[in-house]
Amino acid sequence: MELEKQLVDECKNGDAHAQQEIYDRFSKAMFVICQRYSKSQMEAEDILQEAFIKVFKNISQYRGEATLGAWIKKTVINTALNSQRSKLYMFPMSDVSELENENEGDFSLSGFHLNELLAMIQSLPEGCQIIFNLFAIEGFSHKEIAERLEISEGTSKSQYARARQLLRTMISNEEKMSYERAK
């Protein structure tokens, strides 16, 4: 914690070595977040780069009220959302009042590698992908998501339900294919 404070202070003074140290410490974890909000590795790299530019540009605003990692994560998520926000309006999301919930129970993700899960999340439609990340992974409420994305709570809920359905189908199909290969 003391080292982080020192690094932040050095970054505030424009020290490139301190910036590199912070980047090296946090970039891998933040890249995973960027991948969840993007459709390709190149897009994730662009989001990561833009986010760290913002981190270093705004490092003077870091007050130490949260951990440095949490502060950087918030910047990364906001950068990813800003990157995707314009795309949301190109792919309209509807507020579906009646959703088919054949198997509403939870589904298991065990047995899947992180890269497989990431690929499934990246293959979701834009709106579903963003809302799934914000609700299921980041822990935002549907009300918070609605406010951030300027959509209704119902739209957030329906897009999340749709994402779950699509992921459930992908996982089921993958399990069937694995079972067939094992025969």
C-alpha positions in Angstrom: 0.0 0.0 0.0 2.8 2.4 0.8 4.5 1.5 -2.5 1.3 2.3 -4.3 1.1 5.7 -2.6 4.7 6.4 -3.6 4.0 5.3 -7.2 1.0 7.6 -7.4 2.9 10.5 -6.0 5.7 9.9 -8.6 3.1 9.7 -11.4 1.6 13.0 -10.2 5.0 14.4 -10.9 5.1 12.9 -14.3 7.6 10.1 -13.6 7.5 7.7 -16.6 9.1 4.9 -14.6 6.3 5.0 -12.0 3.7 5.0 -14.8 5.3 1.9 -16.3 5.3 0.2 -12.9 1.6 0.9 -12.4 0.9 -0.2 -15.9 2.9 -3.4 -15.4 1.1 -4.1 -12.1 -2.5 -3.7 -13.3 -2.6 -4.0 -17.1 -3.2 -7.8 -17.3 -6.2 -7.8 -15.0 -7.6 -4.7 -16.7 -7.1 -6.2 -20.1 -9.4 -9.1 -19.1 -12.1 -6.5 -18.2 -11.5 -4.8 -21.6 -11.9 -8.2 -23.4 -15.3 -8.7 -21.7 -16.6 -5.5 -23.1 -15.2 -5.8 -26.6 -15.6 -8.1 -29.6 -11.9 -8.5 -30.5 -8.5 -8.4 -29.0 -7.6 -5.3 -31.0 -10.7 -3.5 -29.7 -9.8 -4.6 -26.1 -6.2 -3.3 -26.6 -7.6 0.1 -27.8 -9.8 0.3 -24.7 -7.0 -0.6 -22.4 -4.7 2.0 -24.0 -7.3 4.7 -23.8 -8.1 3.8 -20.2 -4.5 4.0 -19.0 -4.1 7.4 -20.8 -7.1 8.6 -18.7 -5.6 7.0 -15.6 -2.3 8.9 -15.9 -4.0 12.1 -17.1 -6.3 12.1 -14.1 -4.0 10.5 -11.5 -4.1 13.8 -9.5 -7.8 13.0 -8.8 -6.9 9.8 -7.0 -7.4 10.4 -3.3 -6.7 7.0 -1.9 -10.3 6.4 -0.7 -10.3 3.1 -2.6 -7.4 0.9 -3.6 -5.5 2.0 -6.6 -6.6 -1.1 -8.4 -10.3 -0.3 -7.7 -9.9 3.2 -9.0 -8.1 2.0 -12.2 -10.8 -0.6 -12.7 -13.6 2.0 -12.5 -11.7 4.1 -15.1 -11.4 1.0 -17.3 -15.1 0.1 -17.0 -16.1 3.7 -17.8 -13.8 3.8 -20.8 -15.2 0.5 -22.1 -18.7 1.7 -21.6 -18.0 4.9 -23.4 -16.4 3.0 -26.2 -19.5 0.7 -26.5 -22.2 3.3 -25.8 -22.5 4.6 -29.4 -22.8 1.0 -30.6 -25.7 0.3 -28.3 -27.9 2.7 -30.3 -27.0 1.0 -33.6 -28.4 -2.3 -32.2 -31.7 -1.5 -30.6 -32.6 -3.2 -27.4 -36.2 -3.9 -26.7 -37.9 -4.1 -23.3 -39.3 -7.6 -23.5 -42.1 -8.1 -21.0 -42.5 -11.9 -21.6 -39.3 -13.9 -21.9 -39.1 -17.6 -22.4 -37.4 -19.0 -19.4 -37.3 -22.7 -20.2 -34.6 -23.6 -17.7 -34.5 -20.7 -15.2 -32.2 -22.5 -12.9 -28.5 -21.6 -12.7 -26.1 -23.2 -15.1 -22.7 -24.5 -14.4 -19.6 -22.9 -15.8 -17.2 -25.4 -14.3 -15.2 -27.4 -16.9 -14.8 -24.4 -19.1 -11.6 -22.5 -19.6 -11.5 -18.7 -19.1 -10.8 -18.2 -22.8 -13.8 -20.3 -23.7 -16.1 -18.3 -21.4 -14.6 -15.1 -22.6 -15.3 -16.1 -26.2 -18.9 -16.9 -25.3 -19.4 -13.5 -23.6 -17.8 -11.7 -26.6 -20.1 -13.5 -29.0 -23.2 -12.1 -27.3 -25.0 -9.2 -29.0 -23.7 -5.8 -27.9 -26.5 -4.9 -25.5 -26.6 -8.3 -23.9 -22.8 -8.4 -23.5 -22.5 -5.0 -21.8 -25.5 -5.6 -19.5 -24.3 -9.1 -18.6 -20.9 -7.8 -17.7 -22.3 -4.9 -15.6 -24.8 -7.0 -13.7 -23.3 -10.5 -13.4 -19.7 -9.7 -13.2 -19.3 -6.1 -12.0 -22.3 -6.3 -9.6 -24.3 -3.2 -10.7 -28.0 -3.2 -10.1 -30.4 -3.0 -13.0 -31.3 0.5 -11.8 -27.7 1.6 -11.9 -27.2 0.0 -15.3 -30.3 1.8 -16.6 -29.0 5.1 -15.4 -25.5 4.6 -16.8 -26.7 3.5 -20.2 -29.8 5.7 -20.4 -32.2 2.8 -20.9 -35.1 1.5 -18.8 -34.7 -0.9 -16.0 -36.9 -3.3 -17.9 -34.6 -3.2 -20.8 -31.7 -4.0 -18.6 -33.5 -6.9 -17.1 -34.6 -8.3 -20.4 -31.2 -7.9 -22.0 -29.7 -9.7 -19.0 -32.2 -12.5 -19.3 -31.5 -12.8 -23.0 -27.8 -13.0 -22.3 -28.3 -15.8 -19.8 -30.5 -17.7 -22.3 -27.9 -17.3 -25.0 -25.0 -18.3 -22.7 -27.1 -21.3 -21.4 -27.6 -22.4 -25.0 -23.9 -21.9 -25.9 -22.8 -23.9 -22.8 -25.3 -26.6 -23.5 -24.2 -26.9 -27.2 -20.5 -27.0 -26.1 -21.2 -29.7 -23.5 -23.1 -31.8 -26.2 -20.1 -31.4 -28.6 -17.7 -32.4 -25.8 -19.8 -35.4 -25.0 -19.9 -36.4 -28.7 -16.2 -36.1 -29.0 -15.6 -38.2 -26.0 -17.7 -41.1 -27.4 
